[in-house]
């Protein structure tokens, strides 16, 4: 154990709570429509201006094991529910802060864990009871609008929320493509199909075709001879063999009536000439991720050996090249269940931030379209859950009940944070919510009122489950054993040699 540092008992609990509070405080100012942005600068000087909680936590380079666990919580929330990462981390930090207060007053962690779990079950029941059902399209718009509000894309929320809802009704997020180009964001466009920022590999190829599509993984080129020759006859023989190979390859595509080719790597110039003369349009240097999306959408295969093309390997679709500031190609078809969004942005920086906002909005819109149950936002659902838990019939006694009430009070951290970011008095807000829990925080008017803002029930449930389960996991931690970093071990070994 000489190479290990052991932290246990109350010291370990304090370390966990302090780290959780530090992580929560890092993202808390970004919560809500009036949340502040953070500028992230990496080691090589790349700058990102964002208020996305998941992006901020992902950028924190830390060796602290507790901080790494909390960053993974945010990542899991984003993967499961696409949004609510800041809410999840803020609630988790508040739960651990209140747990630390209870432990200092003599409450055992196991009693706190039981109280928290009981509170979680009741809170989820309360959230379901306060949920409302909407039409899928309207549910998608409401969810997307809430996700976009407070982000840099908020000025275009009407256009973008409509696009998100319609896209969510077409395909799942993994089959969606989001492309940013220079321009006015009000001109954003939804295309029922796939879009790639690519133009034909050579001039003169057709710009619109309907027919079979081949996806090629390797270089579309003849085999290269790795020999050194001085005999012109031998060189001519090799060139002739390569030419026959090219002709056979293109003839094979023509025989299978292929009209478009997407190649992950390069395409030889001689191959391009033959493809063009046969009326086949080709695109090269396609990203691997886009190749897989094309294969999924068209229910075909990425071909690894283009010399052996089968009918079942080919897709079917309508391919059209669209000329704009940045040319792009659309792939549509009767059986292509995919959606693409062309989103103009004024600058490269805003384009990156718009893309992050849209990824969250598309995800929550998809959740809302699948399960149309929505709950009131702007801190309303958290205040309703807190009120229901604090005013329900007391079923437990002693320390477990104290922990359950602490859980209920922790939920108010969300409306309190929204009010704080708007410059409102937190004490007044807390007192008012305890008597009128159906109100939300109107950050523009700086008052509590009934808000027509909604978010998917699934996002709230996921954030609450993630916050509680991970807080409980950390509360059960008795000791932290830190192995000596390998750099230090090597340094000591070097010193011993000297």
N, C-alpha and C positions, 0 to 999 in steps of 0.2 A: 504493500500500500504506500511505499515511500514516494512513488511517482504520482500519487493521487491526492487531490485536495478534497476533503469531505466537509460539507456544510449541512448541518442537520438541525432538527427541532425548530425553535422559534426563529432562528437566524435564517433558515431556509425559507420559512413562510414569509418573512419580511422581504427577502430577496425577490421572491415570486410576485408579491403584491407591488413592490416598488417598480419592478420591470413592467408589469401589466399596466400600472398607472402611467408610466412613462410612454408606453406604446399608445395607450388610449389618448393621452394628452397630445401626442404627435398628430393624430388624425381628427380629434374632436373639433378643432376650429374650422374644419372643412365641411362639417355637416350642414345640410339644408341649403335653401335658395340663397341665403346671405353668407354662406360659408366662404372662407378665404381660400385663395390658391396658395400652393407651395411651389417654390422653384427647386427642382432637383438637378444637381450637377454631378455627373459621374466622374470617374478617375481621369478620363481623357478629355473632359471639358464639355461633353454633350449636355445640353440644357433641356429640361422639360418643365413646363408650367402647367400644373394640374391641381385639381381638388378631388381626384379619385382616390379613395382610401386604399384600394388594393394596389394601385400603382405606387403610392407613397410607401406602403409597408414593404412592397417588393424591392424597392430601391434602397432600403436600409441595410447596409452591410454591417453585420454584427456577429460577434463570436459568442454572444450570450445565449445559452441553450434555451432559456425561457423565452427570450425575444424571438428566437427561431420558431418555437412552437406556436407563438401567437401569430407570427407572420403566416404560418401554415394554416391557421384557423381562417385568416382572411382569404387565403387562396382557395380553401375548400368552400367557403361561402360563395365566392365568385363563380366557382365551377358548378355548384349546385343550384344557385338561384340568380346568378348573373349580376345581382345588385345587393345592397344591404351590408356591404363589408364594414363600412364605418359604424353603422348602427350596431353590428355584432360585436366589434372590438370595444366600443364605448360601453355597452351594457356589460360585457365581460369584465372590463376594468372596474366598473362600479360595483359589480357583485363581489369581486375580490377585495375591494376597499372596505365594503361593509362587513365582509367575512372577517377581515383582519381586526376590525373594531370589536366584533363579537368574541373573537378568540382572546383578545386582550382583556375582555370582561369575564373570561372563564368558560365560554361556550366551546364545547369540543367540536373539532372539524366534522366529525361524523353526524352530529346533530344539525350542523349548518347544511351539510350535504342533503340530509333527509328533508329539511325545510325547503331548500331550494328545489328539490325534485317535486315535492308536493305543489309548490308554487308554480312550477313550470306546467304541470298537468292542468291546473286550474286556469292558468293564463291562456293556454292553448284552447281550452273549452270556451273561454270568454271571447277570444278572437274569432272563433267559428260562429259564435252566437251573434256577433256584431257584423259579420260579413254580409254582403249583398251580392245578388246574382245579376249579371248584365249580359247583354248581347255580345258575342265574341268580338266583333269588330269594335264596339264601343269600349269593351273591357281592355282590348289591346291598346287603343288610343289613350285611355286614362292611365294605364300602367306606363306606357312609353313617355307620356307627358310628365309624369312624376319623376321618372328616371332622368329625363333631360333637364328638367328645371334645376337651376343652380349650377349647371355646367356651362361651359363657354358657348355651347350650341343653343342656349336658351332663347336667343333672339329669333330663332327659326323653328320654334317648338311646334307650331301648327302644321307646317309642311312636313317636318321630320316624324312627328308622332303618327300622322296619317300613313306615311310610307312604312313605318315600323309595323303598324297593325296589319296592313295589307300584305307585307312580306311574311309576317308570322302566320298568316292564314294559308300561305303557299307552301312553305317548307320549314324545316327545323333549322336552328341557328348554325349547325355544323355544315349545312348545305347552302348557306348564304354567302355571298361575296359582297364586300364593301370596298369600293374604290374611290379614292379622292383625286380630283383634278383641279387645276386652277379655274376660278370662276365665282359666280354668285350662288350662294347656298340655296337661295330660293328656287333655283333651277334644278334642284336635286330630282332624280328620276328613279323610279322602280321599274326594273325589267324582269319579266317572268321568264327566267332562264339564267344562264351563266354569262359572265362578262370577264374578259381578260384585256388588260392594257397592252395589246399586241397588234401589230399590223402584219400583213403578209410578208413572208421571208424574202420575196423578191418582187419587183414591179411587174405588172402585166398579168398577175394571177386574178382569177375571178373574185369579186368582192361580195357575192351573194350566191350561195348554193343550198340545195336541199338534197340530202342523201346520206350515205353511210360515212361514218367518221372513224378514223383510226388513231389510236393513242400509242405512240412509239416511245420506248424508254431509252434506248441507246442512240448513238450517233447514226444518222441515216446516211451512210457513206460506204464506199467499197472497202474491202480489206486492204490494208497497206502492207507492202512487201518490205521486210526488214533486212534488205540485202544491199550490197554495193555492186553496181554493174557498170562496166565500161563498154559492153557490146550493145550498139544501138538496136540490133535485132532483138536481143533479150528484153531491152527496155520497151520496145514496141509491143512485144508479146505480152508483157505484164499490163501495159496500158490497155491492150485489146481485151484481156481477161477482166480487168476492172470495168471497162465499158459494157461488156456483156452482163456482168453482175448487176450494174446499175439498170440496164434495160430490162433484165429479168425481174428485178425488184419492182420497178415501176409497172411493168406488165402485170405483175401479180396484184398490185393495187387496182389497176384498171379492170382486171378480170373479176375482182370482187366488187366492182362499181363504187370504189371509195372516192368521195368527192372532197374530203377535207382531212388533213393530217396535222396533229399536234404532237410535236417532238420535244421531249424533255431536254435533249442535248442539241447538237448542231446538225445541220443538213448540208451535205456537199453541194457545191455550186452546180455541178453537172446533173445531180439528181433534181435540183430545183428547176433547171431548164426543161428536163423531161416532164416533170410534174406540171409545169406551166403549159407546155404544149398539149398535154392531155386534159387540160381544164380542171386540174386539181389545185386547190388552195392549201398552202402549208404555213405553219407557224412553228418557230423554234425557240429554244431556251425557255420552256415553260417550267415554272416552279413545280417541284414534286408534290407539294400540297395541292396545287391547282389541278395537277394531273389526276390525283386521287378523287378530287371533287367532281371532275368531268366524268371519270369512270363510274362513280356512285350515281350521278345524276342520269347518265345514259344507260346504266345497267350493262356496262361492257367491261373489258379488261384492258389494263395497260400491257401492251405487247412487248415482251423482252427480246424476242427473236423475230425481226420483221421479215425474214425469209420464209417463215411458216405462219402465214396469216389464215385464220379460220373465220367462218361467218359469225360464230358465237363471240369472237373477240371484238367485233365491230359494234359501234353505236349508231344511232340514227338521230338526225337533227337538222335544223336549219341554221346555217352559219352565215353571218352577215358582218362585214367590216363597216364601221361607222367612222366617218371622218370628222374630227374636231380638233381642238388645241392639242390634245393627246388622243391619237387614233385608238379605237378599241374594237374588239370583236365580240359579238353576242352569239350565244349558242342556245337556241330555243327548240322546243319539240313537244309533241303531244304527251309524251311519257316522261318529260324532264320536269321533275318536281323540285325546282330550285328557284331561288330569288336572288337578284343582284341589285345593288344600289350604286348609282353613279352620283357622288356627292361632291359638287364643286366647293372649294374653300378659298378664301382670299389669300392666305399665306400657307407655307408649308407647316409652320408651327400650329396654326389654328386647324389645319387639316388633320394633324396627328391627334389633337385634343378632341376634335369633332368625331374622329373615328373611335376613340375610346368611349365617348359618350354614347355613340350609336350602338356599339357592341353591347353595352349594358341595356340600352333601351330595347334593342331587338330581342335580347334574352328574356326580359321581363314581359314584353309584349307576347312572346311565344308562350310563356307560362300562363298569362292571362287568357289567351285564346284557347288553350287546352283546358284550363280550369277557371271558369269565369267568376269565381268568388273573389271579390275585392273587399278590402277593409279601408276605412277612412285614414288618410295620411296626415301630414303636418303635425305629428305627435299625438293625434287623437286616439289611435288604437292603443298606444302605450298607456295613456292616461285612463282609458276605459278599463283596460286589464288591471291596472293598479287599483282603481276604485273598486272594481268587483272583488278583488282579492282582499282588500282592507275592510270591506263592508259585508262580506259573506259570513254565514254563521260559523262561529269558532268551533272547529272540530278537534283541535289539538291543544295540548297544554305544554307549559314549560318552555324549554329552550328551542324545541322544534318549531313551536308557534312563533317565537321571536325571530327565528331565521326566515320563516315563511313571510312574515311581515316585512322583514328587511329586503326580501326578494321583491315584494310588491312595491316598496318605496324606490328600489333601484330602477324600476321601469320608467320612473318620471325623469330620469337623466336625459331622455331623448327630447321631450318638450322643453325641459330646462335649457338644454344646449341650443335648441332652435331659438328660444327666447333670448338667450345670452348673445347669440350671433346677431340678433336684430336690435340689440341695445335695450332690451326690456329688463325690468326688475325681476330677478329670479324668485325672490321670496313672494312677491305679489302673485306671480304666475302659479307657483306651487300651491298657495292657499286657494286661489280661484279654481284650479283644476280639481282640488279635493272636494269642492262643493258642486262644480259643474263640469264633470269629466268628459262630456260630449263635445267640448270645444277644442279647436286646433289653434296653432300659432300662426297668425297672419303676419308674416315678417315685413310686409310692405306697409300695413297700417299700424304695426306695432301694438297689436291687441289680440285678445283671444276671441274667437268667433267660430261659428259653424263653417267648416271649410269643405268645398267641393273638390277635394283632392283625394285620389284613391291609389292604392298599391295592391299587388297580388297578395292574397292570403299566404301563398306558398313562400314568398320572400320573408314575410314577418315570422312565419313558423320556422323557417330555416335559420334565420338570424338568432331567434330566441333559443332554439335547440343547440345551435353551435356555441352560443355564449355560455349557456348553462353547463353543457356537457364538458366543455374544456375548462371552465372555472372549477367544476367538481374534480376533474382529473388533476388539476394543479393543487387543489386543496388537499387531496389525498397524498400529495408528495411529502414524505417525511425527511428525506435526505437527498442532497445533490452531490454526486461524486464526480469530480472534475479530473480527468486524466491530464497529465502534463503534456502540453503541446509538443508535437514531434520535433518542431524546430528547436525547442529548448533541450530536448534529449540529445539531438545531434550536436548542439553547441557545447553541452557538457562533455560529450564524448570527445570532441575536438580539443577541449581544454585539457582533458586527462592525457591525451596524446602528447600535448606540448609539455 
